[in-house]
Amino acid sequence: MSKRRKKNRQSNRLFGWLVTVIVLAGAWYFTGGQPSSLTDLFNQATQTINQTTKNNVSNDQLAKLTYHSGESSFVYVNHNRAKLNPQKWRTNYVVYSNLDTLNRTSRGNLAYLERRNLASDDNRVRQFVEPTAWHQKFVDRQPIINRGHLIAYSISKGINQNGHYSPGDTSGDQNNPKNLFTQTAFSNQRVQTIYEQKIRSALKAGKRVIFFAKPIFRGKELMARGIHLEAISTDRTLNFNVYLFNVQPKVTFNYTTGRSTIDRQMNVPAP
């Protein structure tokens, strides 16, 4: 390896480390490109953040993080403490953002959840929506990507596609384009489900939860680099703030298109 290449790699790793430190230490600032309704609602649901912190944290820092084989599949944001204000919970509904100009769910969805939103698997139907960058492949006979839900099926019972609670709808959200993105099977089934289970447990205990989920895209790439999850219960016993890398063992992705290449050297440790 040439000295120049080694120096560049070290510089890239140093830059990524510095960005991670800032993300972990700083408050996350959600702006730009969101419809005013969701921006206003999210700001109302978010605790006051110091203006200096806002100025020092850019909107695309998470997108700049690059995953390296062998590293953790997730990082904590703001020391794993949500920036949502539990006092803003008023009624049971979900704010589904409109797709962006590239048909991506890049703006995030905000949910106000309670026990009646817990769904069973009995009413699942076949999924047919293909989010941006959908290019399925099987490695060792297993699919490498899933239709990842921002607001999980299992916690969205009775919520219609307009985000309102409808008692007659006994299913959860399954084929709503505003709630789906191309997510790796590992990120979806091995990592995100851990945090969704935390929400389910809180709801089963009768707690009310505010939950925000936002796929993070880099520039105009069609496949998300990861997903940012943030949740808090009204009694604050549930409280997390994490970023999950959208990665898969034994596979590398071209995030511009979603195309993949088998890479047996790609190691993604289980959380």
C-alpha positions as CSV (number, residue, x, y, z in Angstrom):
1,M,0.0,0.0,0.0
2,S,1.4,3.4,-0.9
3,K,2.0,6.0,1.8
4,R,-0.5,8.3,0.1
5,R,-3.3,5.7,0.2
6,K,-2.5,4.8,3.8
7,K,-2.5,8.5,4.8
8,N,-5.9,9.0,3.0
9,R,-7.4,6.0,4.7
10,Q,-6.2,7.2,8.1
11,S,-7.6,10.7,7.4
12,N,-11.0,9.3,6.4
13,R,-11.1,7.2,9.6
14,L,-10.1,10.2,11.7
15,F,-12.8,12.3,10.0
16,G,-15.4,9.6,10.6
17,W,-14.4,9.3,14.3
18,L,-14.6,13.1,14.8
19,V,-18.1,13.2,13.2
20,T,-19.2,10.3,15.4
21,V,-18.0,12.1,18.6
22,I,-19.9,15.2,17.5
23,V,-23.0,13.2,16.9
24,L,-22.8,11.4,20.2
25,A,-22.2,14.6,22.1
26,G,-24.4,17.0,20.3
27,A,-28.1,17.4,20.0
28,W,-29.6,16.4,16.7
29,Y,-31.2,19.2,14.7
30,F,-34.0,18.2,12.2
31,T,-34.5,20.8,9.5
32,G,-34.5,21.3,5.8
33,G,-36.7,19.7,3.2
34,Q,-39.5,18.6,5.5
35,P,-43.0,19.8,4.9
36,S,-43.9,22.6,7.3
37,S,-46.6,20.5,9.1
38,L,-44.1,17.8,10.1
39,T,-41.4,20.4,10.9
40,D,-43.8,22.2,13.2
41,L,-45.0,19.0,14.8
42,F,-41.5,17.7,15.4
43,N,-40.4,21.0,16.8
44,Q,-43.4,21.0,19.2
45,A,-42.5,17.4,20.2
46,T,-38.9,18.2,20.8
47,Q,-37.4,19.7,23.9
48,T,-35.6,23.1,23.6
49,I,-32.1,22.8,22.3
50,N,-29.4,25.3,23.0
51,Q,-29.0,27.6,20.0
52,T,-25.2,27.2,20.0
53,T,-25.6,23.5,19.7
54,K,-27.9,23.9,16.8
55,N,-25.4,26.0,15.0
56,N,-22.6,23.5,15.6
57,V,-24.5,20.4,14.4
58,S,-25.2,20.1,10.6
59,N,-28.2,18.3,9.3
60,D,-26.2,15.7,7.4
61,Q,-23.6,14.5,9.9
62,L,-25.2,11.1,10.3
63,A,-25.2,10.7,6.5
64,K,-21.4,11.3,6.5
65,L,-20.7,8.3,8.7
66,T,-19.2,5.4,6.8
67,Y,-19.5,1.9,8.1
68,H,-16.3,-0.2,8.2
69,S,-16.2,-4.0,8.5
70,G,-16.1,-5.2,12.1
71,E,-17.4,-2.1,13.7
72,S,-20.6,-1.8,15.7
73,S,-23.8,-1.8,13.6
74,F,-25.2,1.1,15.5
75,V,-24.1,4.2,17.4
76,Y,-25.8,6.1,20.2
77,V,-26.9,9.7,19.5
78,N,-26.9,12.3,22.2
79,H,-25.7,9.7,24.7
80,N,-28.8,7.6,23.9
81,R,-31.2,10.2,25.2
82,A,-34.2,11.3,23.2
83,K,-34.8,14.9,22.3
84,L,-38.5,14.4,22.2
85,N,-40.7,16.0,24.8
86,P,-43.1,13.5,26.4
87,Q,-45.4,16.3,27.5
88,K,-46.4,16.8,23.9
89,W,-48.3,13.6,23.7
90,R,-51.9,14.5,23.0
91,T,-53.7,12.0,20.9
92,N,-53.0,8.7,19.1
93,Y,-51.9,9.3,15.5
94,V,-48.9,9.1,13.1
95,V,-47.5,11.9,10.9
96,Y,-46.6,10.3,7.6
97,S,-44.3,12.6,5.6
98,N,-44.7,13.0,1.9
99,L,-42.0,11.3,-0.2
100,D,-39.2,13.6,-1.4
101,T,-38.6,14.5,-5.1
102,L,-36.6,11.2,-5.5
103,N,-39.6,9.2,-4.0
104,R,-37.6,8.5,-0.8
105,T,-38.9,8.5,2.8
106,S,-36.2,10.9,3.8
107,R,-38.2,13.2,5.9
108,G,-39.1,10.8,8.7
109,N,-42.3,9.9,10.4
110,L,-43.5,10.9,13.9
111,A,-45.8,8.6,15.9
112,Y,-47.9,9.1,19.1
113,L,-48.6,5.5,20.2
114,E,-50.5,3.7,22.9
115,R,-51.4,0.2,23.9
116,R,-54.2,-0.2,21.3
117,N,-51.7,0.1,18.5
118,L,-50.1,-3.3,19.3
119,A,-50.7,-5.6,16.3
120,S,-50.4,-9.4,16.0
121,D,-49.1,-11.3,13.0
122,D,-52.6,-12.7,12.2
123,N,-53.5,-9.8,9.9
124,R,-50.3,-9.5,7.9
125,V,-50.7,-9.4,4.1
126,R,-48.3,-9.8,1.2
127,Q,-46.1,-6.8,0.8
128,F,-45.7,-5.5,-2.7
129,V,-44.3,-1.9,-2.5
130,E,-40.8,-1.6,-3.9
131,P,-39.0,1.4,-2.2
132,T,-36.2,3.2,-4.0
133,A,-33.0,1.1,-4.5
134,W,-35.0,-2.1,-4.3
135,H,-32.7,-4.8,-5.8
136,Q,-33.2,-8.1,-4.0
137,K,-30.5,-10.7,-3.9
138,F,-30.0,-14.0,-2.0
139,V,-26.8,-14.8,-0.2
140,D,-26.5,-18.3,1.2
141,R,-30.2,-18.7,0.2
142,Q,-31.3,-15.8,2.4
143,P,-32.6,-12.4,1.2
144,I,-30.3,-9.5,1.9
145,I,-32.9,-6.7,1.9
146,N,-36.3,-6.1,3.5
147,R,-39.1,-3.6,3.1
148,G,-38.1,-1.7,6.2
149,H,-40.9,0.1,8.1
150,L,-40.3,3.5,9.7
151,I,-43.2,2.9,12.1
152,A,-43.3,-0.9,12.6
153,Y,-46.3,-3.0,11.6
154,S,-46.4,-4.4,15.2
155,I,-47.0,-1.0,16.8
156,S,-49.3,0.6,14.2
157,K,-52.6,-1.3,14.6
158,G,-55.6,0.8,13.7
159,I,-53.6,3.6,12.1
160,N,-54.8,4.3,8.6
161,Q,-52.6,5.6,5.7
162,N,-53.6,9.2,6.7
163,G,-52.2,8.6,10.1
164,H,-55.5,8.7,12.0
165,Y,-56.7,6.0,14.4
166,S,-59.5,3.9,12.9
167,P,-61.1,1.3,15.2
168,G,-62.3,-0.8,12.3
169,D,-58.7,-1.2,11.0
170,T,-57.4,-4.2,12.9
171,S,-54.1,-4.4,11.0
172,G,-50.9,-2.4,11.2
173,D,-49.2,-0.4,8.5
174,Q,-47.9,-2.7,5.8
175,N,-48.0,-1.3,2.3
176,N,-47.8,2.5,2.8
177,P,-45.1,3.9,0.5
178,K,-44.7,6.8,3.0
179,N,-43.6,4.3,5.6
180,L,-41.1,2.1,3.8
181,F,-37.5,2.1,2.7
182,T,-35.0,-0.4,1.4
183,Q,-33.4,-1.8,4.5
184,T,-30.9,-4.7,4.9
185,A,-32.3,-7.8,6.5
186,F,-29.6,-7.6,9.2
187,S,-30.5,-4.0,10.1
188,N,-34.2,-4.7,10.1
189,Q,-34.3,-8.1,11.8
190,R,-31.3,-8.1,14.0
191,V,-31.0,-4.5,15.1
192,Q,-34.1,-2.4,14.6
193,T,-36.3,-5.1,16.1
194,I,-34.4,-4.7,19.4
195,Y,-35.6,-1.1,19.7
196,E,-39.1,-1.8,18.4
197,Q,-39.4,-4.5,21.1
198,K,-38.6,-1.8,23.7
199,I,-41.5,0.2,22.4
200,R,-43.8,-2.8,22.3
201,S,-42.9,-3.6,25.9
202,A,-43.7,0.0,27.0
203,L,-47.0,-0.1,25.2
204,K,-47.9,-3.5,26.7
205,A,-47.3,-1.9,30.1
206,G,-49.8,0.8,29.3
207,K,-47.3,3.5,28.6
208,R,-47.7,6.2,25.9
209,V,-44.8,6.7,23.5
210,I,-43.6,9.3,21.1
211,F,-41.5,7.7,18.4
212,F,-39.6,9.3,15.5
213,A,-37.9,7.3,12.7
214,K,-35.9,8.8,9.8
215,P,-34.0,7.0,7.1
216,I,-30.7,8.9,6.5
217,F,-29.7,9.3,2.9
218,R,-26.4,10.8,1.6
219,G,-27.0,13.4,-1.1
220,K,-29.2,11.9,-3.9
221,E,-28.4,8.3,-3.1
222,L,-31.4,6.0,-3.4
223,M,-30.5,3.7,-0.6
224,A,-30.4,5.0,2.9
225,R,-27.1,4.8,4.8
226,G,-28.9,4.1,8.0
227,I,-32.0,5.0,10.1
228,H,-32.2,7.3,13.1
229,L,-34.6,6.1,15.8
230,E,-35.7,8.1,18.8
231,A,-38.4,7.3,21.3
232,I,-39.6,8.3,24.8
233,S,-42.5,7.3,27.0
234,T,-44.6,9.9,28.8
235,D,-43.2,8.7,32.1
236,R,-39.6,8.7,30.7
237,T,-38.9,5.1,31.6
238,L,-38.4,4.4,27.9
239,N,-35.8,6.7,26.4
240,F,-33.4,5.9,23.5
241,N,-31.8,7.7,20.6
242,V,-29.8,5.6,18.1
243,Y,-28.5,5.5,14.6
244,L,-28.5,2.1,12.8
245,F,-26.2,1.5,9.9
246,N,-27.9,0.0,6.9
247,V,-25.4,-2.8,6.3
248,Q,-25.4,-6.6,5.7
249,P,-22.8,-9.2,6.6
250,K,-21.1,-10.7,3.5
251,V,-22.4,-7.9,1.3
252,T,-21.3,-4.4,0.2
253,F,-23.8,-1.9,-1.4
254,N,-23.6,0.8,-3.9
255,Y,-25.9,3.3,-2.1
256,T,-26.4,5.4,-5.1
257,T,-28.4,2.6,-6.8
258,G,-28.9,-0.1,-4.1
259,R,-27.0,-2.6,-6.2
260,S,-25.0,-5.1,-4.1
261,T,-21.8,-7.2,-4.4
262,I,-21.1,-10.4,-2.4
263,D,-18.2,-9.6,-0.1
264,R,-17.3,-12.5,2.3
265,Q,-14.9,-10.2,4.1
266,M,-17.7,-7.8,5.3
267,N,-18.2,-8.6,8.9
268,V,-21.1,-7.0,10.8
269,P,-21.1,-8.1,14.5
270,A,-24.5,-8.9,16.1
271,P,-25.5,-6.3,18.7
